[in-house]
Amino acid sequence: MYCAECGKAVGARPSKPANAFMPWILAAAALALFSFVIAILVQRGSVPRTGDMTATGGIPTPREASGGSTADAGMPSLEELSSMTPRQAADRLFERAMREHEGGDYERASFFLDMGLQAYAAVPSDDLDADARFHMGLMQLLMGDSTAARLSAADIGDAEPDNLLGLILSARVADFAGDETAASDYRRRLREEVEEEGGIPDRPDYESHRALIERELEVGT
């Protein structure tokens, strides 16, 4: 310690009692516990992806992209989770939310939907491609926020007017609003685009959602 008048040293700084650091220790422990619990929840109950699941998938894993089996594909380990980019973490939360919703556990699905939307909000805008915005829109609809879902669909349409995922999301937003005419028009455009391309184009984002696209093509036919 130093004298406030002349600046001369007048003694050593008194050490803080151990309990003075307790709030910081507790806060750090709570944060670590929270991160651990979230990681466990994301991993627990994971099952392999199946073709008829609703809106699952994001960016295909290397195994999927190479045409390999996904029988042993599950959620990542705790170490892998900690090294994920914001986009990768958001995609995994999206998929987990869809799995829980598909399985009928709407309470847990709501938890992961909220976490997933927060995760996508942290993703840099340059990493939010049509696939990510499609994920966001589906989650926003499941949370009952059709206004936000409409904006997500518009973002896709502004960049790619004929994007299949954007047309599907727009159709579902119209369904939510009870606008059968608009929903039918979006699905007509979807069918026309696929017919013009001679089938569903070979794109990673389309392959991730192929089963969903195929079902949408059958709606109203």
Buried (B, 14 or more C-beta within 10 A) or exposed (E): EEEEEEEEEEEEEEEEEEEEEEEEEEEEEEEEEEEEEBBEBBBEBBEEBEEEBBBBBBBBBEEBEEEEEEEEBEBBEEEEBEEBEBBBBBBBBBBBBBBBBBEEBEEBBBBBBBBBBEBBEEBEEEEBBBBBBBBBBBBBBBBEBBEBBBBBBBBBBEEBEEBBBBBBBBBBBBBBEEBEEBBBBBBBBBBEBBEEEEEBEEBEBBBBBEBBBEEBBEBEE
